[in-house]
Amino acid sequence: MDRISHDRPKGSRAYPVSLWTAEADGEPPLPDLSRVPTWIVTDGKAGDENQCIGIAECLSLPYELRRITSRPFGWTAPWGPIDPRDAPGRQGGALAGPLPEIVISSGRRAVPYLRALRQASRNRSFTAFLKDPRTGHDSADFIWVPDYDDLRGPNVFTTLTAPHQVSQARLQAARASPDPRLSVLPWPRIAVLIGGDSRHLSYRPADMKRLVGHLATIADGGSSLMLTVSRRTPEALRKALERLVADKGGFFWDGGGDNPYVGMLAIADQVVVTSDSANMVGEAASTGVPLLLFDLPKTYIRHRRMFAGLAMAGALKPFVGRLEGLQYAPIDATPEIAQAMARAFVEHGKRIAAAPNPN
């Protein structure tokens, strides 16, 4: 079990302090949560963990990353038990140490661990789960799911896009001190976010040829390409994109040096993103610049609902080898989700305080 602590320095917030101290819609201001012990419990998948971190940072929560390692009972999740070696409080186990006041969790294999923490704390620890736990809406005190998911309930909160770490504060900081590898590129600068094969779809040779051809067209029109790929990107596509940048100019991140992801989004005039990653599309929407979606056959149908919502908001159009004129306010659900979770935490505390002492 990996345990990594993250204490936010005093006065350091990913979002403006006023977001959490000012009254909103007639409701009382939220308390300062910067000293509330918090665990983030996942199996270490980057997408799940990043969403949880985005919420924790938004609320300035001091958090520990608790990563669940492969265990014999893992295949029984989400309904099965946890490994006895990982029992809450057991030294050396996944849930060792004093129980936290807040648990933020995501991923199928984390569900039994969340359930074990609720039982061990006698429901005193506030539990939040991101995405559908597949065990019902009462599996946590607070659940967030995207609008396109079916789960609903009195404690279920939904938004069009997912939480993430690409905050306005980070974008502003990257604009104020731009990455020198990117700032030398002439305008217009186009961030190109490439995903890869997933359990829902695979990149066909025809898809790769179409994508590279469309990018070459806008590069020939004078645009500077800023490309980043993922570990899932097919090798043939990676090499074709490297050749494209070598031929047309621009920037291709090969994994060396600092990750330019936020820096690319911060100074991009438009963003091209592939349809295999709803997370990347949601992060790109936080920029407020036109989103150009490269659509792949067999894109997950529920993700298409999110893309349709962004198109209706004036943020997104299909990428067909040309730039588009779109205007919209940045779309970032992270503060909205975090605020809803914080209010649920406050209400949870009131219920705990009013409940009879079990001892």
N, C-alpha and C positions, 0 to 999 in steps of 0.2 A: 504493500500500500504506500503510495507516494503521499507525503504531507508537505505542503509548501505554504508558508504563512505570508500574507500580504497585508501589512498595516499601512493605511494611508497616512502620509505625513500631515501634520497639523496645517490646516489652511489649504490643503491640496484637494481639489475636487475635479472630477471629469466633467461636471456640469455646474452651472452657476449656483451659488449658495441660495440666491433668492428664489430659485425654483422650489426649494423645500421649506423656506421659512415664511414666504408670503401666503396669505390666505387665497384660496382658489375656490370659486363658485360658492362662496359663503361658508365653506368648511374651515375648521380651525387649522392653524399651521401644523405641519408635521414636526415631530420631535427630531432632535439631532441623533442620528443612528451611528455616528462614527466610532462609538465605543461598544457597539453591540456585537458580541462574539458570533461569528458566522462561519459555517462550513459550506463549501461547494462540493457536492458529491456526484461524481460521474465516473464512467469507465475510461475517461481520458480522451474520448473522441473530441477532436478539435472543435467541430461545429457545436456540439452540446456544451462543452466547457466554455467556449467563447461567449455564448449567449448568457450563461450564468454569470460570468465575470462582468459582462456589460451591465447587468442589473446591479450587481454588488458595487461596482465602481460608481454608477450613477447615484447611489445612495450613500457613498463614502463608507461602506461597510468594511471593517477589518476582517478579511476572510482567510481561511485555510483551504487549500485545494486538497480534497480527499479523493484520490483516484483508486477505483476498485480494480484489482488485478484479477486475472482469470482464476476461477475457483471451481471445484467439482460441481457445485450446485448452480452454476451460472446458467446452464441450459434451461432451468426451470423458471427463470424470470419471465414475466414480472410477478407470477403468482407464487413461486416457490420460496423456500427459506433462504437465509443467508448461511454462509459457512460458519459453523460454531466458533471457529478461530477468529472470526470477525465480529463477535458479539460486542455490543456497545460497552465501552469501558475496559475491554480486555486488552492487556498490555501487548503491544506489537500487532494488534489487529487493525482492521480498516477503520474502526470507529473508536479507537483508543482515546483516552483523555476525558476531561470534563465535557459534558454535553453542551452544545452551543445553544444560544437563544434562537438563532435563525439557521435553517438549513435550506439551501437552494440546490435543486437537483434536476438532472435530466438524463434520459437514456433508459432503455428497457432494463438493463442489468442493475441500475441504481434503485429501481422501485422497491425491491425487498429491503434494501438498506434504509430507505426512507421510512418504510413501515416499521422496521426494527427500532429506529430512533424515536418514532412517535410512541411506541409501546414503552421503551425504556424511560422516556421522559414523562410518561403518563399524560401525553398530549400537551405538555408545557412548552416544549420546543416548537416554535412556529415553523411549519414546513411549506415550502413552495416548490412546485414542479413545473418545468417548462416543457411544453408539448404534451400530447396525450399519453398518460401513463398506461393506458389500456386496461386499467383496473377500476374505472369509474371515477366520477367527479369527487367522491369523498376520500380519495387516496391521499390528499394533502389539504392543508388549510387554504391554500391559494394555488390555482392552476392557470397558466397562460397557454393558449393555443392560437394558431393563426386563424383568421376568419374562415379559411377554406376547410378547416377540420370540422368534424361533426359534433365533437364533445361540447356539451353545454351543461350549466348548472349554476346555482347561486354563488358559488365561489370561483367560477370560471370566467376569465377575462380574455377577450379576443381583440386582435388588431390586424390590420392588413399586412404589415411587415413584421419581421422578427426582431428581437432585441440583439444588439451587437455593441462593439467597442468603438465604432467610428463616430465618436461624438463631435458636436460642433466645436468644442474646445480643442480637440485634437486636430480637426481640419484647419481651424484658425491658426493654431501654432505652426502647422506645416506650411501654411501660406506665408506666415510672417518670417519663417526661416526655411525657404524651399530647399529641397534636395539638389545639390549642385549638379548631379548627374542628369536631372530633369530640367532645371531652370535654364540651361543653355539651349534647349530645343526651341525652335521658332513656333509661333502660333499658326493655326490652332493646334492645341495639344489634345490628343485623343488617348484616354486611358483604355486599354484593352485587357479585359479580365477573362482568362481562358480557364475553364474547368476541365472536365475529362469524363472518362467512362464511369458509369455508376451501375447500381443494380437495376435501374430503370431503363438505361439506354447505353448505346455504344456509338462512338464516332465512326462513321463509315468513310471510306476513301472519298466518296462524292461530297460528304459534308466538309471534310478537311479542305478539299479543292475549292469548294464554294466560299468557305470562310477566308482562306488566304487570298482568293481572287478579289473578294469584296474589300479586304484591307488594302490590297495593292491599289485598288481604284482610288480610295480616299487618300492614300499616300501620294499617288501621282497627281492628285488635285492640290497638293501643297500641305497636307496635314502631317504633323509629327506623331508617330505612333509610340506609345509607352506601353510595352507589353509585359505581362506577368502570367505565368502558367502555374499549374498545380501539380502535385505528385500524381494525380490521376490522368494528366494529359498524355495521350498516346505519343510515343517517341517519334513517330513519323510526323505528327503535327508539330511537335516541339522543334524538330529540325527544320521543317518548312518555314516556321515563323522566324527562327534564327536567320535563315537565308534571306527572308523578306527584309528584315531590319538591316542586315549587312548590305543588301542591294539598294534599299530605298532610304536608309537612314532612320534615326529614331533611337529607342532604348529598349533593350530586351534584358530582363532580369534573369540571370543564370543561377541565382542562389548565392552569389558572392556579395559580401558587404551587407550593409543594413537593408532590411526589408523595405522596399519603396512603396508598399501598397497604399498607405494613408497619404503619403506625399503625392502619389500619382492622382488619387482622387481629389486631393486638395487643389491642384492646379489644372485639372482637366477642364477643357471647354465642352467636351462631350465624352460619354463613356459607352464603349461597346462591351457587352457582357453576354456570355453564353447561357442558354436556357437550362442547363443541367444543374445550376446552383441557385436556388432561391435565396440563400444567404448572401451571395455576392450581389444579386440584384437589389436586395433590401439595403445593403450597405451603400451601394452606388446611389440609391434614391436619396440618401441623406445629403448629397452634394447640391441638389437643386439644379443640376445641369441635365441636358437631354440624355435619356437612356436609350441606347440602340440595342435591341435584343436579337441576338443571332439564334434563331429558332432551330432546334434539332428534332427530327422525327422521334416519336415515342417519349417526348418530354412528359414528365409526371403530370397527369391531368389536374391534380389539385394545385400544383404550382401554376398551371395555366390560369386558374381562377385569380391568383394573386397578380399575375402579369396583366390580366384583363382589368383588374382594379387600378393598377398603376397607369394603364393606358387611358382609362376613364378620367383619371386625375390629371391628365395632360403631361405625364412624366415619361412615357415610354412609347416607342414605335419600333416596328421590325427593322432590323439592319439588312439593307439590301444594296449596300455599296455606296451609300451617300449619307451626308450629314443632314440633320433635321433641325428645324427651328421649333423648340418646345420651351415653354415657360411655366414654372410651377414653384411653389414654396418647397424647401427641403422637407422630405418625408422621413421622420425618424420616430418610431414608436417606443424606443427605449425609455425616455423619460415618462411617457404615459403609463407604460407597464410598471415601471419602478414605483411611481406614485401610487398606483392602484395596490401594489403589493405592500407598500409601506402603510397605507391606510388599513389594509387587512391585518397587518401586524399589530397596529394600535388596537383594533377591535378585538383581536385575539387576546391581547394583554388585559383588556377590560373583562373579558369572560373568565380568564384565569383568576384575576383578582376577586371576582365575585363568586367564584365556585367555592364550595366547602372544602376545607383542608382535609385531604384523604388520610392524614395521620392523626 
